[in-house]
Amino acid sequence: MQGIGKTTLAKIVYNHKAIVNHFPFRAWVSVPQESNNVNTLLEDVGNQVLKISELQEEPDGKDFWVNKMNKFLKENKFLLVLDNILTKEAWDTLKEAFPKTTNGSKILLTTHSRTVASHANQDNTPYQLRLRTKEESWRLFIQRAQFPPDNLSPSHTEALKEVVERSGGLPQAIEYLVDKFSGKDVTALDLRRVPINDHFQNGCNFEIPTRRLIALWVAQGLVKQSDVEKETLEDVAEKYLSELIGLNMIQVVQKKINGKVKTCRLPNALLELCLSKCVSSDRQLSDHFNKNDASFAHIHGNNTTSADLQRYKRHVSFLSFDTREGTKPEEDIENFLRKAISSGCFKVLKVLDLERVFRPQLPNAIGNLIELKYLGLRWTYLEMIPSSIGNLQKLQTLDVKHTYLHTLPSSIWKLKELRHLYLTQIYRSKFAHQPSSSSLKNLQTLWGVFVGEDNHLKDGLEKWTNLRKLGLALQLPSQQQRALAKCVVKLNNHECLGLRSIDEMSKPQVLY
């Protein structure tokens, strides 16, 4: 992550008195970022290492610089710092010029990528910097800004801490605040007037399940299909996630028992940057974090005009974070969606995520969102989905876990592109009709389904050969349970299986 302190730490090591005395030759190399040409890269680094102003011979390509640096470095006990190597390819190009010696010479490199660091030295664990905690951020700020803590009033201290927390623990951001306030007579009132982005305040600690994040990435077309056989878009997205975690651009919050990431979040320091990029991009995100936000008025106001709604015309994603209870959320969302759709908005909408919005009412016109790929209704406790959902022929994910849906509309069988279906086994959501042999052929996840004697699902399960994750709650006689188990065994692609038996009449089984 840029600004976390890699170069600063390397400079402290490079200039330390013990290091200066230990290495007769030291060289600091700023690796050029734009050099895609091998010769250009080696020439640039070679000039920095050798510090040659006039060459006695004409440089002749890659071999010239490799041989020149090899010969020079072999003759010296050196410390070489390579600052900001971006790719494995850059390291592979440069390492040929560095001799393998036994004289105690060292190479120190900085990189934003854990993958590059591990590639450069596969025998040791890279030293990975982290963001500062709130307490560490405050100590660093006081130390660098030279504010005597004893001279600060309680209100002044509280206001300063509030501003410093905005840095998200990023040293570079803390340094910016030091430059802004150091040596100035700033009152607590002045500090409180420093604008703190409302998005930042609400979003900085937001944890998102990786299940949800990956589905959103896929729905928005951010994931490219792999050439690897049987590797799904979701598999590729998991690789993206791992890479971003390795770059410190995503923080892991919780892990599953199997070691996979369960929830994650964006580091505070990157949030405002991402939001600014989002505003300038054609991939726009609608939100309504607070009552002063214009989009809040559009969604929660009764006087929404067609002109107001036009701002949503090119949006590809709509996520709501309205966690109010009562009748307002359901009425507001229904009115807003109905007006927006009838006004010709959301024609390119791919994501509609209402997770945790209390009982939103979906208008029948939702079937007009023909580009929709993700419909998130988890933890909404809604009771009904319009049958027009069958018109959403591009829908890939339907998440109605933790809702009060008793029966899914029969039109769900028309969703040919559906890959992930999450239901509520506790509330015993059922399918209206038996699936045909061609229904939901692309289904990869079926989770939370209640299977009883009157449920047609048990007769069609074996048709879904692409299932990878299956979670069922069973209330069946033993004979039918065994028959269902035989169907499950035939699902060759499944990776995760969850089975729960519900028997309300019998006594608990004796376990021995």
C-alpha positions in Angstrom: 0.0 0.0 0.0 1.4 3.4 -1.0 2.1 5.6 2.0 2.4 2.9 4.6 6.1 3.7 5.2 8.1 1.2 3.2 10.5 3.7 1.7 10.8 5.6 5.0 11.8 2.5 6.9 14.3 1.5 4.2 15.9 4.9 4.4 16.2 4.6 8.2 18.1 1.3 7.7 20.1 2.7 4.8 21.3 5.7 6.7 21.9 4.0 10.1 25.4 4.6 11.4 26.0 0.9 11.9 25.0 0.2 8.3 27.2 2.9 7.0 30.2 1.5 8.8 29.5 -2.1 7.9 29.1 -1.7 4.1 31.9 0.1 2.2 29.6 0.5 -0.8 25.9 1.5 -0.6 23.6 2.4 -3.4 20.0 3.5 -3.3 18.1 2.8 -6.6 14.7 4.1 -7.4 13.3 1.5 -9.8 11.7 3.2 -12.8 8.0 2.4 -13.1 7.5 3.0 -16.8 10.3 0.9 -18.2 8.8 -2.1 -20.0 11.9 -2.5 -22.1 14.5 -4.8 -20.4 17.5 -2.8 -21.8 16.0 0.5 -20.6 15.4 -0.9 -17.1 18.9 -2.3 -16.8 20.5 0.9 -18.2 18.5 3.0 -15.7 19.4 0.9 -12.7 23.0 0.4 -13.9 23.5 4.2 -14.1 22.2 4.6 -10.6 24.4 1.8 -9.2 27.6 2.6 -11.0 27.1 6.4 -11.1 28.9 6.6 -14.4 28.7 10.0 -16.1 30.8 9.1 -19.1 31.3 5.5 -20.3 34.5 4.5 -21.9 32.7 2.1 -24.1 29.3 2.2 -25.9 26.5 0.3 -24.0 25.4 -2.6 -26.1 22.2 -4.0 -24.8 21.3 -6.2 -21.8 24.5 -8.1 -21.5 26.6 -5.0 -21.2 24.8 -3.8 -18.1 24.6 -7.3 -16.6 28.3 -7.9 -16.9 29.2 -4.3 -15.8 27.2 -4.5 -12.6 28.2 -8.1 -11.9 31.9 -7.2 -12.1 31.6 -4.0 -10.0 29.5 -5.6 -7.2 31.7 -8.7 -6.9 34.6 -6.5 -6.0 32.7 -4.7 -3.2 30.8 -5.6 0.0 27.6 -3.8 -0.8 24.2 -2.9 0.4 21.8 -2.3 -2.5 18.3 -0.9 -1.9 15.8 -1.3 -4.8 12.9 1.0 -3.9 9.5 0.1 -5.3 9.7 -2.9 -7.5 6.2 -3.4 -8.9 6.4 -6.8 -10.7 8.0 -10.2 -10.6 9.2 -9.6 -14.1 11.1 -6.4 -13.1 12.9 -8.4 -10.3 13.7 -11.3 -12.7 15.2 -8.8 -15.1 17.4 -7.1 -12.5 18.6 -10.1 -10.5 20.8 -11.3 -13.3 23.0 -8.3 -12.7 23.5 -9.0 -9.0 26.3 -11.5 -8.2 25.9 -14.3 -5.7 28.7 -13.5 -3.2 29.7 -14.8 0.2 31.2 -11.5 1.4 28.1 -10.4 3.4 26.6 -8.2 0.7 22.8 -7.6 1.0 20.0 -6.5 -1.2 17.0 -4.8 0.3 13.9 -4.2 -1.8 10.6 -2.5 -1.2 7.4 -3.4 -3.0 3.7 -3.0 -2.5 3.1 -6.6 -3.4 3.5 -9.6 -1.1 3.7 -11.8 -4.1 6.7 -9.9 -5.5 8.5 -10.0 -2.1 8.0 -13.8 -1.7 9.1 -14.3 -5.3 12.3 -12.4 -4.8 13.3 -14.4 -1.7 11.5 -17.7 -1.4 13.5 -18.8 1.6 12.4 -16.1 4.0 9.2 -14.4 5.1 8.9 -10.8 3.9 8.6 -8.1 6.5 5.1 -6.7 6.0 4.2 -3.2 7.4 0.8 -2.6 8.7 -1.5 0.3 9.3 -1.1 2.1 12.7 -3.7 1.6 15.4 -5.7 4.6 16.7 -3.3 4.8 19.7 -0.2 4.5 17.5 -1.6 7.1 15.0 -2.2 9.6 17.9 1.3 9.1 19.3 2.9 9.5 15.9 0.9 12.7 15.3 1.8 14.2 18.7 5.5 13.3 18.2 5.8 14.7 14.7 3.6 17.8 15.2 5.3 18.6 18.5 2.1 19.3 20.3 2.7 19.1 24.0 -0.2 16.9 25.2 -0.2 18.6 28.6 -0.9 21.9 27.0 -4.0 20.7 25.1 -7.4 21.2 26.6 -9.7 18.1 26.7 -11.9 19.6 23.9 -8.8 20.3 21.8 -7.5 16.8 22.3 -10.8 15.2 21.5 -11.1 17.3 18.3 -7.5 16.5 17.2 -8.0 12.7 17.8 -11.1 12.8 15.7 -9.2 14.3 12.8 -6.2 12.0 13.2 -8.6 9.0 13.1 -9.4 10.1 9.5 -5.9 8.9 8.5 -7.0 5.3 8.9 -3.6 4.6 10.4 -1.7 5.4 7.2 1.6 7.2 8.0 1.5 9.3 4.9 -2.0 10.6 5.8 -0.7 11.4 9.3 2.2 13.3 7.9 -0.3 15.3 5.8 -2.1 16.3 9.0 1.2 17.1 10.7 2.0 19.6 7.9 -1.5 21.0 8.1 -1.6 21.7 11.9 2.1 21.7 13.1 3.1 25.0 14.6 -0.2 26.6 14.2 -2.5 28.0 16.9 -5.6 25.9 15.9 -8.6 26.1 18.1 -10.9 23.1 18.8 -13.6 24.8 16.9 -11.3 25.1 13.8 -10.5 21.4 14.1 -14.2 20.4 14.2 -14.7 22.4 11.0 -12.3 20.2 9.2 -14.6 18.4 6.8 -15.0 14.7 7.5 -16.6 12.9 4.6 -19.9 11.3 5.7 -19.1 8.3 3.5 -15.9 7.8 5.4 -17.6 8.0 8.8 -20.2 5.4 7.9 -18.1 3.1 5.7 -14.8 2.9 7.4 -15.7 0.0 9.7 -18.1 -1.7 7.3 -17.4 -5.4 7.1 -18.6 -7.2 4.0 -18.8 -11.0 3.7 -16.5 -12.3 0.9 -19.5 -14.3 -0.4 -21.3 -11.0 -1.0 -18.3 -9.1 -2.4 -17.4 -11.8 -4.9 -21.0 -12.0 -6.1 -21.0 -8.2 -6.6 -17.7 -8.3 -8.5 -19.0 -10.9 -10.9 -22.4 -9.2 -11.4 -20.7 -5.9 -12.3 -18.5 -7.6 -14.9 -15.3 -6.9 -13.1 -14.1 -10.5 -13.3 -12.6 -12.0 -16.5 -13.3 -15.6 -17.5 -10.3 -17.9 -16.9 -8.8 -20.2 -19.5 -8.4 -22.9 -16.9 -10.9 -25.7 -17.3 -13.7 -25.8 -14.7 -12.5 -22.5 -13.1 -15.5 -20.4 -12.6 -15.8 -16.6 -12.4 -16.1 -17.0 -8.7 -12.8 -18.9 -8.5 -11.1 -16.1 -10.4 -12.7 -13.5 -8.1 -11.2 -15.3 -5.1 -7.8 -15.0 -6.7 -8.4 -11.3 -7.2 -9.4 -11.0 -3.5 -6.2 -12.9 -2.4 -4.1 -10.5 -4.5 -5.7 -7.4 -3.1 -5.2 -8.7 0.4 -1.5 -9.3 -0.4 -1.3 -5.7 -1.6 -2.8 -4.5 1.7 -5.7 -3.0 -0.2 -8.2 -5.2 1.6 -8.1 -6.1 5.3 -9.1 -9.5 6.5 -11.5 -9.2 9.5 -12.7 -12.8 10.0 -11.7 -16.2 8.7 -13.6 -19.4 8.4 -12.6 -22.7 10.1 -11.1 -23.9 6.8 -8.8 -20.8 6.7 -10.7 -19.0 3.9 -11.6 -15.3 4.4 -15.1 -14.9 5.8 -15.4 -11.1 6.1 -13.1 -8.2 5.0 -13.1 -4.4 4.7 -11.5 -1.6 2.9 -8.7 0.2 4.9 -9.9 3.6 6.0 -7.1 5.3 4.1 -8.3 4.0 0.8 -12.0 4.7 1.2 -12.1 8.4 0.1 -9.8 7.6 -2.9 -12.1 4.9 -4.0 -15.2 7.1 -3.6 -13.6 9.9 -5.6 -12.8 7.4 -8.4 -16.3 6.1 -8.2 -17.8 9.6 -8.8 -15.6 10.2 -11.8 -16.2 6.7 -13.3 -19.1 5.6 -15.4 -19.5 2.8 -12.9 -21.5 4.7 -10.4 -22.8 3.6 -6.9 -25.9 5.1 -5.4 -26.2 5.4 -1.7 -28.0 7.4 1.0 -25.8 7.4 4.1 -27.4 10.4 5.8 -30.4 12.7 5.6 -28.3 15.6 4.2 -27.3 13.6 1.2 -29.1 14.4 -2.0 -29.8 10.8 -2.8 -31.4 10.3 0.6 -34.0 12.9 -0.3 -34.6 11.2 -3.6 -35.3 7.9 -2.0 -37.0 9.0 1.2 -38.9 12.0 0.0 -42.4 12.1 -1.4 -41.7 14.9 -3.9 -39.2 13.1 -6.1 -39.3 14.5 -9.6 -38.4 12.9 -12.9 -35.4 15.3 -13.1 -34.2 14.1 -9.7 -34.4 10.5 -10.9 -32.3 11.1 -14.0 -29.1 10.9 -11.9 -29.7 7.2 -11.7 -30.0 6.7 -15.5 -26.5 5.2 -16.0 -26.0 3.6 -12.6 -25.0 -0.1 -12.7 -25.2 -0.6 -8.9 -27.6 0.4 -6.2 -26.9 -0.6 -2.6 -29.0 0.5 0.3 -27.8 0.8 3.9 -31.2 1.9 5.4 -31.5 -0.1 8.6 -34.5 1.7 10.0 -37.4 -0.4 11.3 -41.1 0.2 10.9 -43.1 0.8 7.7 -41.0 3.6 6.3 -38.2 1.6 4.6 -40.7 -0.7 2.8 -42.8 2.2 1.6 -39.8 4.4 0.6 -38.0 1.6 -1.3 -41.2 0.6 -3.2 -42.1 4.2 -4.1 -38.5 4.9 -5.2 -38.1 1.8 -7.3 -41.5 2.1 -8.9 -40.9 5.8 -9.9 -37.3 5.1 -11.0 -38.3 2.2 -13.2 -41.3 3.9 -14.7 -39.1 7.0 -15.5 -36.8 4.9 -17.5 -34.0 4.8 -15.0 -32.0 1.7 -14.0 -32.0 0.4 -17.5 -28.4 -0.7 -17.1 -28.6 -1.7 -13.5 -26.8 -4.9 -12.7 -26.8 -4.9 -8.9 -29.8 -4.2 -6.6 -28.6 -4.9 -3.0 -31.1 -4.2 -0.2 -29.5 -6.4 2.4 -30.8 -5.5 5.9 -33.4 -3.0 4.7 -36.4 -3.9 6.8 -39.2 -5.5 4.8 -38.8 -3.7 1.5 -41.7 -4.0 -0.8 -40.7 -4.8 -4.4 -42.9 -3.4 -7.1 -44.0 -5.7 -9.9 -42.1 -3.5 -12.3 -38.9 -5.0 -10.9 -39.2 -7.4 -13.8 -38.3 -4.6 -16.1 -34.7 -4.5 -14.8 -33.6 -6.9 -17.5 -29.9 -6.3 -17.0 -30.0 -7.2 -13.3 -27.5 -9.9 -12.3 -27.6 -9.6 -8.5 -30.6 -9.2 -6.2 -29.7 -9.1 -2.6 -32.5 -9.4 -0.1 -30.8 -11.1 2.9 -31.9 -10.1 6.4 -34.8 -8.1 5.0 -37.6 -10.3 6.4 -39.7 -9.6 3.3 -42.7 -11.9 2.7 -43.2 -11.8 -1.0 -41.3 -11.6 -4.3 -43.3 -10.6 -7.4 -43.7 -13.3 -10.0 -42.2 -10.8 -12.6 -38.8 -11.9 -11.2 -39.0 -14.5 -13.9 -38.3 -11.8 -16.5 -34.8 -11.2 -15.1 -33.1 -13.6 -17.5 -29.6 -12.4 -16.7 -30.0 -12.8 -12.9 -27.0 -14.7 -11.5 -27.5 -14.4 -7.7 -30.8 -14.3 -5.7 -30.2 -14.0 -2.0 -33.3 -14.3 0.2 -31.7 -15.8 3.3 -33.3 -14.6 6.5 -36.6 -13.6 5.0 -40.2 -14.7 5.6 -40.7 -16.1 2.2 -43.0 -19.1 2.4 -43.2 -20.0 -1.3 -41.0 -18.9 -4.1 -42.9 -18.0 -7.3 -42.9 -20.7 -10.0 -41.4 -18.1 -12.4 -38.0 -18.7 -10.7 -37.6 -21.8 -12.9 -37.2 -19.4 -15.9 -34.0 -17.9 -14.6 -31.6 -19.7 -16.9 -28.5 -17.8 -15.8 -29.1 -18.2 -12.0 -25.9 -19.5 -10.3 -26.5 -18.8 -6.6 -29.7 -19.2 -4.7 -29.7 -18.6 -0.9 -32.9 -19.4 1.0 -34.1 -19.5 4.6 -34.3 -23.1 5.9 -35.6 -22.0 9.3 -38.7 -20.4 7.7 -39.0 -23.4 5.3 -39.2 -21.6 2.0 -40.6 -23.9 -0.7 -40.7 -24.1 -4.4 -44.1 -23.7 -6.1 -43.7 -26.4 -8.7 -41.4 -29.2 -9.7 -38.4 -28.2 -11.7 -38.1 -29.3 -15.3 -35.1 -31.1 -16.7 -33.8 -27.8 -18.2 -34.4 -25.6 -15.1 -31.5 -23.8 -13.4 -28.9 -25.7 -15.3 -26.1 -23.3 -14.2 -26.9 -23.4 -10.5 -23.7 -23.6 -8.4 -25.0 -22.7 -5.0 -28.3 -23.9 -3.4 -28.3 -23.1 0.3 -31.0 -23.1 3.0 -33.6 -25.1 1.2 -36.2 -26.9 3.4 -37.0 -30.4 2.0 -40.2 -32.1 3.2 -42.4 -34.8 1.8 -44.5 -32.4 -0.2 -41.5 -30.6 -1.6 -40.7 -31.3 -5.3 -37.1 -30.4 -4.9 -36.0 -33.8 -3.8 -37.1 -35.3 -7.1 -35.1 -32.8 -9.2 -31.9 -32.4 -7.3 -29.8 -34.8 -9.4 -30.5 -32.7 -12.5 -28.3 -29.9 -11.1 -24.9 -31.4 -12.0 -23.0 -28.1 -11.6 -23.9 -27.7 -7.9 -20.8 -26.9 -5.8 -22.4 -25.8 -2.5 -25.6 -27.5 -1.2 -27.3 -26.8 2.1 -30.5 -28.6 3.0 -32.8 -28.9 6.0 -34.6 -32.2 5.9 -37.9 -33.4 7.3 -38.3 -36.8 5.6 -38.8 -40.4 6.6 -35.6 -42.4 6.8 -36.3 -44.1 3.5 -36.6 -40.8 1.6 -33.6 -39.4 3.3 -31.5 -42.4 2.0 -32.9 -41.8 -1.5 -32.0 -38.1 -1.3 -28.5 -39.0 -0.1 -28.0 -41.1 -3.2 -28.8 -38.1 -5.3 -26.4 -35.9 -3.4 -23.6 -38.5 -3.9 -24.0 -38.2 -7.7 -23.2 -34.5 -7.6 -19.6 -34.8 -8.6 -18.7 -31.1 -8.4 -19.9 -30.3 -4.9 -17.3 -28.8 -2.6 -19.5 -27.8 0.4 -22.4 -29.8 1.9 -24.6 -28.9 4.8 -27.3 -31.2 5.9 -29.7 -30.7 8.8 -32.4 -33.1 9.9 -35.5 -31.8 11.5 -37.7 -34.2 13.3 -40.2 -32.4 15.5 -42.2 -35.5 16.7 -39.5 -38.1 17.7 -37.2 -38.1 20.6 -33.6 -37.1 20.1 -31.5 -40.0 18.8 -29.1 -41.7 21.1 -25.5 -41.0 20.1 -23.1 -43.8 20.8 
